[in-house]
Amino acid sequence: QVQLVESGGGLVQPGGSLRLSCAASGSIFSINVMGWYRQAPGKERELVAVISNGGTTNYAGSVKGRFTISRENAKNTVYLQMNSLKPEDTAVYYCKVQRVDGVHYWGKGTLVTVSS
């Protein structure tokens, strides 16, 4: 089992920044990919960014150039630095980690609201 604790969400004005964190504990020895997904009201959950053990990243087109994903393996933590936030970035952001055997775990989510 892997437990995930997310933090860093909140209310921010358009153009502002937030940094999300997700700390993993439990059977962390087998974690491969870590990532962030989001779900806006009335919409399906979508990929925001993922990062592999080796540091390879992949971003949704809508956030490329504004968001940066990183991970600190020693702390089993993944981060999402979000800059130039837009109202359309408003969503619940979920952390997801995937083990080498393909089993994945989701965090409970943290709400990000971009509004003036």
The 8 nearest C-alpha neighbors of each residue, nearest first, counted from 0:
[[1, 26, 25, 2, 27, 104, 24, 103],
 [0, 2, 25, 26, 24, 27, 23, 3],
 [1, 3, 24, 23, 25, 0, 4, 106],
 [2, 4, 23, 106, 22, 21, 5, 1],
 [5, 3, 22, 21, 106, 23, 6, 2],
 [6, 4, 21, 20, 3, 109, 22, 108],
 [7, 5, 20, 19, 8, 21, 109, 4],
 [6, 8, 19, 18, 20, 9, 17, 5],
 [9, 7, 111, 110, 109, 6, 19, 17],
 [8, 10, 111, 112, 110, 11, 7, 109],
 [9, 11, 112, 113, 111, 12, 114, 8],
 [10, 12, 113, 15, 112, 114, 9, 13],
 [11, 13, 115, 114, 113, 15, 14, 10],
 [14, 12, 85, 84, 15, 113, 114, 86],
 [13, 15, 83, 84, 12, 85, 16, 82],
 [16, 14, 13, 12, 83, 84, 11, 82],
 [17, 15, 82, 81, 84, 83, 14, 18],
 [16, 18, 81, 80, 19, 82, 7, 15],
 [19, 17, 80, 79, 7, 81, 20, 78],
 [18, 20, 7, 79, 78, 6, 8, 80],
 [21, 19, 78, 6, 5, 77, 7, 79],
 [20, 22, 5, 77, 4, 76, 3, 94],
 [23, 21, 76, 4, 3, 75, 5, 20],
 [24, 22, 3, 75, 2, 76, 1, 21],
 [25, 23, 2, 1, 27, 26, 3, 22],
 [24, 26, 1, 27, 0, 2, 23, 28],
 [27, 25, 1, 0, 28, 24, 29, 30],
 [26, 28, 29, 30, 25, 24, 1, 23],
 [29, 27, 26, 30, 25, 98, 31, 75],
 [28, 30, 98, 27, 99, 31, 26, 100],
 [31, 29, 98, 27, 97, 28, 99, 32],
 [32, 30, 98, 52, 99, 97, 51, 29],
 [31, 33, 51, 97, 96, 50, 52, 30],
 [34, 32, 96, 50, 49, 95, 51, 97],
 [33, 35, 49, 95, 48, 94, 50, 96],
 [34, 36, 94, 48, 47, 93, 95, 49],
 [35, 37, 46, 47, 93, 45, 92, 94],
 [38, 36, 92, 44, 91, 45, 93, 90],
 [37, 39, 44, 90, 91, 43, 42, 45],
 [38, 40, 90, 42, 41, 91, 89, 37],
 [41, 39, 42, 38, 90, 43, 91, 89],
 [40, 42, 39, 43, 38, 44, 90, 91],
 [43, 41, 39, 40, 38, 44, 45, 37],
 [44, 42, 38, 45, 41, 39, 40, 37],
 [43, 45, 38, 37, 36, 42, 46, 39],
 [46, 44, 36, 37, 43, 38, 47, 59],
 [45, 47, 36, 48, 59, 35, 37, 44],
 [46, 48, 36, 59, 35, 58, 45, 37],
 [49, 47, 58, 35, 57, 34, 46, 59],
 [50, 48, 34, 57, 56, 33, 35, 58],
 [51, 49, 56, 55, 33, 54, 32, 34],
 [50, 52, 32, 54, 55, 53, 31, 33],
 [53, 51, 31, 54, 32, 50, 55, 30],
 [52, 54, 51, 55, 50, 31, 56, 32],
 [53, 55, 51, 52, 50, 56, 69, 70],
 [54, 56, 51, 50, 53, 57, 52, 49],
 [57, 55, 50, 49, 54, 51, 58, 48],
 [56, 58, 49, 48, 50, 55, 59, 47],
 [59, 57, 48, 47, 63, 60, 62, 49],
 [58, 60, 47, 61, 62, 48, 63, 46],
 [59, 61, 63, 62, 58, 47, 64, 57],
 [60, 62, 59, 63, 58, 47, 65, 64],
 [63, 61, 65, 60, 66, 59, 64, 58],
 [64, 62, 60, 65, 58, 61, 66, 59],
 [63, 65, 66, 62, 67, 61, 60, 82],
 [64, 66, 82, 62, 63, 83, 81, 67],
 [67, 65, 81, 80, 62, 82, 64, 63],
 [68, 66, 80, 79, 69, 81, 65, 64],
 [69, 67, 79, 78, 80, 48, 66, 50],
 [68, 70, 78, 77, 67, 79, 50, 71],
 [71, 69, 77, 76, 78, 72, 68, 75],
 [70, 72, 76, 74, 73, 75, 77, 69],
 [71, 73, 75, 74, 70, 76, 52, 77],
 [72, 74, 71, 75, 76, 70, 77, 22],
 [75, 73, 76, 72, 71, 22, 23, 70],
 [76, 74, 72, 23, 73, 22, 71, 77],
 [75, 77, 22, 74, 71, 21, 70, 23],
 [76, 78, 70, 21, 69, 20, 71, 22],
 [79, 77, 20, 69, 19, 68, 70, 80],
 [78, 80, 68, 19, 18, 67, 81, 20],
 [79, 81, 18, 67, 66, 17, 68, 78],
 [80, 82, 66, 17, 16, 18, 79, 65],
 [83, 81, 16, 65, 84, 66, 15, 80],
 [84, 82, 14, 15, 65, 16, 85, 81],
 [83, 85, 14, 82, 13, 15, 16, 88],
 [84, 86, 13, 87, 88, 113, 14, 83],
 [87, 85, 113, 88, 89, 114, 13, 84],
 [86, 88, 85, 89, 113, 90, 84, 39],
 [89, 87, 86, 85, 90, 84, 113, 112],
 [88, 90, 112, 87, 111, 113, 86, 39],
 [91, 89, 39, 38, 111, 37, 110, 92],
 [90, 92, 110, 38, 109, 37, 108, 111],
 [91, 93, 37, 109, 108, 36, 90, 110],
 [94, 92, 108, 36, 35, 106, 37, 95],
 [93, 95, 35, 106, 34, 105, 21, 36],
 [96, 94, 105, 34, 104, 33, 35, 106],
 [97, 95, 33, 104, 103, 32, 34, 30],
 [96, 98, 103, 32, 30, 102, 31, 101],
 [99, 97, 30, 29, 31, 101, 100, 102],
 [98, 100, 101, 31, 29, 30, 97, 102],
 [101, 99, 98, 102, 29, 97, 103, 30],
 [100, 102, 98, 99, 97, 103, 31, 30],
 [103, 101, 98, 97, 100, 104, 99, 96],
 [104, 102, 97, 96, 98, 101, 95, 105],
 [103, 105, 96, 95, 97, 1, 106, 102],
 [106, 104, 95, 94, 107, 93, 96, 103],
 [105, 107, 3, 94, 108, 93, 95, 4],
 [108, 106, 93, 105, 109, 5, 4, 3],
 [109, 107, 93, 92, 106, 91, 5, 110],
 [108, 110, 92, 8, 91, 5, 6, 93],
 [111, 109, 91, 8, 90, 92, 9, 112],
 [110, 112, 8, 9, 89, 90, 91, 10],
 [113, 111, 89, 10, 9, 114, 11, 110],
 [114, 112, 86, 11, 12, 89, 13, 10],
 [115, 113, 12, 86, 13, 112, 11, 10],
 [114, 12, 13, 113, 11, 86, 10, 112]]
